Amino acid sequence: MSEIIENMPMSSDSYQCMNCGAALKYKPGTTFLHCDYCGTDTPIDAKVVDEVKELDFEQYVQQFENLNLHSTKVIGCRKCGAESTFDESLKSVECPYCCTPLIESDVHEERLVQPSYLLPFKIKDNELQAYMSGWLKKRWFAPNKLKSRALYSNRLQGVYIPCWTYDAQTETDYEGERGDTYTVTVGSGKNRRTETRVRWSYASGHISLFFDDVMVPASKIINSEIMGKINNWDTMNMVEANNRFLSGFITEKYVLNMTNGYDIAKSKMESDIQYAVRQDIGGDRQRINSAKTVFNNIKFKLILLPVYMSSYTYADKLYHFFVNGRTGRVTGDRPYSVIKITLAVILGIILIALFALFVSQQK
């Protein structure tokens, strides 16, 4: 008989099966904790998000030292330094990035901002081969042995990646110049030519922009470039953070704090603001002489996003795959086959030579 588990604050405790006492793990794509030993499923009371609640950034910054942050068990990798929250249901686990065994004696406690929401894993680990195989088929210059090494690697782990998101209402006053191009004909005789010139005129105005959920990865394991390549997250399906969804998976500790994350988000906003100013100035060219932006009503939250990581060794070098745990979008690094590249170059030379021969025979 199943029992509904109520939501509770994030913790590192393991959850036991009511039937046999074994550790329960979250079953991707469901709202159940699953027992691998007796097959029992225990429902999770997943609280679907109707309205996302943001935290006040300025208030958090000013009162951070006095906040009642949650004490969290963290385990660090001795080799690469990546840190994850410690899940007692994982009795034997490797660092998801460098594959170094994590040692329980390295567990320590830290006071951390807790995630507000998360996207649970949706794709099951036995479905990953199809996604990875499809990605590998498009790697034309990868070695033939790569597929077997990558697809059948036992170094496959699900990791929840921490990300900050920021909202802000921005008001920008600017002054600049609008450039409209026109052409004139100058010179005479052989020196007669057309020149393009710019007529500049003064411009000023006001830009009001609202930024919603500017996302900044706070991971040491996965950088912004990699997250961008698998970034098609269905955040409308987020649920309130519940440790049951994390059971059986690794959860990386954020290495970028909320203030440093905001600096990155602010830089992204400023880039968009500059683009909006240029659009507002109009014309063919623009000069921005001054722009003063005020950031109001700044909000933030910490969320967790599901990523499968697979690593494999080829020619004594470690390579990685990263798979969006919701959609199956894949990215990663892989070696190149010198033989395939050489053959492709030779084939290209042959085709060019044959084409040149064909052209010469047509004359």
Residue pairs with C-beta under 8 A, 6 or more apart in sequence:
2 40
2 41
2 42
2 43
3 18
3 42
3 43
4 43
4 44
4 45
5 15
5 33
5 42
5 43
5 44
5 45
5 244
6 45
7 45
7 47
7 240
7 242
8 242
8 243
9 70
9 114
9 243
10 70
10 72
10 114
10 115
10 241
10 243
10 246
11 70
11 243
12 72
12 73
12 85
12 86
12 87
12 88
12 243
13 88
13 243
14 23
14 24
14 87
14 88
14 89
14 247
15 23
15 24
15 33
15 42
15 89
15 244
15 247
16 22
16 23
16 24
17 23
17 24
17 35
17 37
17 38
17 40
17 42
18 40
18 42
19 35
19 38
19 40
20 35
20 37
20 38
20 40
22 35
22 36
22 37
22 38
23 88
23 89
23 247
23 248
24 33
24 34
24 35
24 42
24 89
24 247
24 248
25 33
25 34
25 36
25 89
25 247
25 248
25 249
26 32
26 33
26 34
26 44
26 120
26 121
26 244
26 245
26 246
26 247
26 248
26 249
27 33
27 34
27 41
28 120
28 121
28 122
28 123
28 124
28 125
28 158
28 325
29 121
29 122
29 123
29 124
30 41
31 43
31 44
31 46
31 120
32 41
32 42
32 43
32 44
33 41
33 42
33 43
33 44
33 244
33 247
34 40
34 41
34 42
35 41
35 42
44 242
44 244
44 245
45 242
46 120
46 239
46 242
46 245
47 239
47 240
47 242
48 237
48 239
49 117
49 238
49 239
49 240
52 117
52 238
52 301
53 116
53 301
54 167
54 299
54 300
54 301
55 116
55 299
55 300
55 301
56 298
56 299
57 166
57 258
57 262
57 298
57 299
57 300
58 298
60 67
60 113
60 258
60 300
61 258
61 259
69 111
69 112
69 113
69 114
70 111
70 112
70 114
71 109
71 110
71 111
72 85
72 109
72 110
72 111
72 112
72 114
72 253
73 85
73 86
73 107
73 108
73 109
74 83
74 84
74 85
74 86
74 107
74 108
74 109
74 110
74 112
74 253
75 83
75 84
75 85
75 86
75 102
75 103
75 104
75 106
75 107
75 108
76 82
76 83
76 106
76 108
77 83
77 95
77 97
77 98
77 100
77 102
78 100
78 103
78 106
79 95
79 98
79 100
80 95
80 97
80 98
80 100
80 220
81 220
82 95
82 96
82 97
82 98
82 220
82 221
82 252
83 220
83 252
83 253
83 255
84 96
84 102
84 159
84 250
84 251
84 252
84 253
85 246
85 250
85 251
85 252
85 253
86 104
86 107
87 246
87 247
87 248
87 249
87 250
87 251
89 247
89 248
90 248
90 250
92 101
93 101
93 102
93 157
93 250
94 100
94 101
94 102
94 155
94 157
95 101
95 102
96 157
96 159
96 221
96 250
96 252
96 309
96 311
97 220
97 221
97 309
97 311
97 320
98 318
99 155
99 311
99 318
110 253
112 253
112 254
113 254
113 258
113 302
114 241
114 302
115 162
115 241
115 302
115 303
115 304
116 240
116 241
116 301
116 302
116 303
117 238
117 239
117 240
117 241
117 301
117 303
117 304
118 160
118 238
118 239
118 241
118 242
118 245
118 246
118 303
118 304
118 305
118 306
119 233
119 234
119 235
119 237
119 238
119 239
119 303
119 304
119 305
119 306
119 325
119 326
120 239
120 245
120 306
121 158
121 245
121 249
121 306
121 308
121 325
121 326
122 306
122 325
122 326
122 327
123 131
123 308
123 323
123 325
123 326
123 327
123 328
125 156
125 158
125 308
127 328
128 156
128 308
128 310
128 323
128 328
129 151
130 328
131 323
131 328
131 329
131 330
132 150
132 151
132 310
132 321
132 323
132 330
133 147
133 151
134 330
135 321
135 330
135 331
135 332
136 142
136 146
136 147
136 150
136 151
136 334
139 146
139 334
140 340
141 336
141 337
141 340
141 341
141 344
142 334
142 335
142 336
142 337
142 340
143 314
143 335
143 336
143 337
143 340
144 337
145 314
146 314
146 334
146 335
149 312
149 313
149 314
150 310
150 312
150 319
150 321
150 334
153 310
153 311
153 312
155 310
155 311
155 312
156 308
156 309
156 310
157 249
157 250
157 308
157 309
157 310
158 248
158 249
158 250
158 306
158 307
158 308
158 309
158 325
159 221
159 249
159 250
159 251
159 252
159 306
159 307
159 308
159 309
160 246
160 249
160 250
160 251
160 252
160 304
160 305
160 306
160 307
161 217
161 219
161 221
161 222
161 227
161 252
161 304
161 305
161 306
161 307
162 217
162 218
162 219
162 251
162 252
162 253
162 254
162 302
162 303
162 304
163 215
163 216
163 217
163 218
163 219
163 227
163 302
163 303
163 304
163 305
164 215
164 216
164 218
164 254
164 256
164 258
164 261
164 262
164 265
164 300
164 301
164 302
164 303
165 213
165 214
165 215
165 216
165 300
165 301
165 303
166 211
166 213
166 214
166 216
166 261
166 262
166 265
166 266
166 298
166 299
166 300
167 210
167 211
167 212
167 213
167 214
167 297
167 298
167 299
167 300
168 210
168 211
168 214
168 266
168 269
168 295
168 296
168 297
168 298
168 299
169 208
169 209
169 210
169 211
169 295
169 296
169 297
170 207
170 208
170 209
170 210
170 211
170 269
170 273
170 293
170 294
170 295
170 296
171 206
171 207
171 208
171 293
171 294
171 296
172 206
172 207
172 208
172 209
172 273
172 276
172 277
172 291
172 292
172 293
172 294
173 204
173 205
173 206
173 291
173 292
174 204
174 205
174 206
174 207
174 277
174 280
174 281
174 288
174 290
174 291
174 292
175 202
175 203
175 204
175 289
175 290
175 291
176 203
176 204
176 277
176 281
176 286
176 287
176 288
176 289
176 290
176 291
177 200
177 201
177 202
177 203
177 281
177 286
177 287
177 289
178 200
178 201
178 202
178 203
178 281
178 282
178 283
178 285
178 286
179 198
179 199
179 200
179 283
179 284
179 285
179 286
179 287
180 198
180 199
180 201
180 283
180 284
181 196
181 197
181 198
181 199
181 284
181 285
182 196
182 197
182 198
182 199
183 194
183 195
183 196
183 197
184 194
184 195
184 197
185 192
185 193
185 194
185 195
186 192
186 193
186 194
186 195
187 193
198 284
198 285
200 287
203 281
203 282
203 286
205 277
205 280
205 281
207 273
207 276
207 277
207 280
209 269
209 272
209 273
209 276
211 265
211 269
211 272
213 235
214 265
214 268
214 269
215 227
215 231
216 224
216 256
216 261
216 262
216 264
216 265
216 268
217 223
217 224
217 227
217 256
218 254
218 255
218 256
218 257
218 261
218 302
219 227
219 252
219 254
219 255
219 256
220 252
220 255
221 252
221 309
222 307
222 322
226 322
226 331
227 305
229 322
229 329
229 331
230 307
230 322
230 323
230 324
230 327
230 329
230 330
230 331
231 324
232 324
232 327
232 329
233 305
233 324
233 326
234 326
234 327
235 303
237 326
238 303
239 245
241 304
246 304
249 306
251 304
254 302
256 264
258 300
258 302
261 300
262 298
262 300
266 295
269 295
270 293
273 291
273 293
274 288
274 291
277 286
277 288
277 291
278 286
278 288
281 288
305 325
306 324
306 325
306 326
307 322
307 323
307 324
307 325
308 321
308 322
308 323
308 325
309 320
309 321
309 322
309 323
310 320
310 321
310 323
310 332
311 318
311 319
311 320
311 321
312 318
312 319
313 319
314 334
314 335
315 335
317 335
319 332
319 333
319 334
319 335
320 332
320 333
321 330
321 331
321 332
322 330
322 331
322 332
323 329
323 330
324 330
